[in-house]
Amino acid sequence: MKITRKLETSLSEIPWTRTVAAGSLVVGALLLITGRRKSALAVSAAGAAVALLENPDIVRDAWNSMPRIVRAGQDFLVRVEDFVEELNKQGIRIRKVLAGD
């Protein structure tokens, strides 16, 4: 009887949603490593869905901050594009100097 009570107590202390989510992500990674991409995606998506059951506020916050994240990504890409353009101009100048034009 003591073992049964301890087992019931310890089972109720383990967050099953986290356990299922973590397990499915591990299985998804193993499936991906073995080359089963579709199965890995399905198992990982199921694990993510179970993780969302535990804390749906995180999803709501992420959804609300999505426009800000997209804008930050666009700004970053514009900066990278400007940097590459300037690098290209400098390369042209260096080639002209080295060629003696």
C-alpha positions as CSV (number, residue, x, y, z in Angstrom):
1,M,0.0,0.0,0.0
2,K,2.8,2.4,0.8
3,I,4.4,1.9,-2.7
4,T,1.0,2.5,-4.3
5,R,0.5,5.8,-2.4
6,K,4.1,6.9,-3.2
7,L,3.6,6.1,-6.9
8,E,0.3,8.0,-7.0
9,T,1.9,11.0,-5.3
10,S,4.9,11.0,-7.6
11,L,2.7,10.6,-10.7
12,S,0.6,13.6,-9.7
13,E,3.7,15.7,-9.2
14,I,5.1,15.0,-12.7
15,P,3.7,17.5,-15.3
16,W,2.4,15.2,-17.9
17,T,2.1,17.9,-20.6
18,R,5.8,18.8,-20.3
19,T,6.8,15.2,-20.3
20,V,4.7,14.4,-23.4
21,A,6.0,17.5,-25.2
22,A,9.6,16.9,-24.4
23,G,9.3,13.2,-25.4
24,S,7.7,14.0,-28.7
25,L,10.4,16.5,-29.5
26,V,13.1,14.0,-28.8
27,V,11.3,11.4,-30.9
28,G,10.8,14.0,-33.6
29,A,14.6,14.7,-33.6
30,L,15.4,11.0,-33.8
31,L,13.0,10.6,-36.7
32,L,14.5,13.5,-38.4
33,I,18.0,12.1,-38.0
34,T,16.9,8.8,-39.5
35,G,15.4,10.6,-42.5
36,R,11.7,10.3,-41.8
37,R,10.9,14.0,-42.2
38,K,7.1,13.8,-42.5
39,S,6.9,11.7,-39.4
40,A,9.3,13.9,-37.5
41,L,7.2,17.0,-38.4
42,A,4.0,15.3,-37.3
43,V,5.3,14.1,-34.0
44,S,7.0,17.5,-33.2
45,A,3.8,19.3,-34.1
46,A,1.8,17.1,-31.8
47,G,4.3,17.8,-29.0
48,A,4.1,21.5,-29.6
49,A,0.3,21.3,-29.4
50,V,0.5,19.5,-26.1
51,A,2.9,22.1,-24.8
52,L,0.5,24.8,-25.8
53,L,-2.2,23.2,-23.7
54,E,-0.1,23.9,-20.6
55,N,0.3,27.7,-21.3
56,P,-1.8,29.2,-24.1
57,D,-0.9,32.7,-23.0
58,I,2.5,32.3,-24.5
59,V,0.9,31.7,-27.9
60,R,-1.3,34.7,-27.5
61,D,1.7,36.9,-26.6
62,A,3.7,35.5,-29.5
63,W,0.8,36.1,-31.9
64,N,0.4,39.7,-30.7
65,S,4.1,40.5,-31.0
66,M,4.4,38.9,-34.5
67,P,4.1,42.3,-36.4
68,R,6.9,43.7,-34.3
69,I,9.1,40.7,-35.0
70,V,8.4,40.8,-38.7
71,R,9.2,44.5,-38.8
72,A,12.5,43.9,-37.0
73,G,13.3,41.2,-39.5
74,Q,12.6,43.5,-42.4
75,D,14.8,46.2,-40.8
76,F,17.6,43.8,-40.4
77,L,17.4,42.6,-44.0
78,V,17.4,46.2,-45.2
79,R,20.6,46.9,-43.2
80,V,22.2,43.7,-44.6
81,E,21.3,44.8,-48.1
82,D,22.8,48.2,-47.6
83,F,26.0,46.7,-46.2
84,V,26.3,44.3,-49.1
85,E,25.8,47.2,-51.5
86,E,28.4,49.3,-49.8
87,L,30.8,46.3,-49.8
88,N,30.2,45.9,-53.5
89,K,31.0,49.6,-54.2
90,Q,34.2,49.3,-52.1
91,G,35.2,46.2,-54.1
92,I,34.7,48.1,-57.4
93,R,36.9,51.0,-56.1
94,I,39.6,48.6,-55.0
95,R,39.6,46.8,-58.3
96,K,40.0,50.1,-60.1
97,V,42.9,51.1,-57.9
98,L,44.6,47.8,-58.4
99,A,44.0,47.8,-62.1
100,G,45.5,51.3,-62.4
101,D,42.5,52.9,-64.0
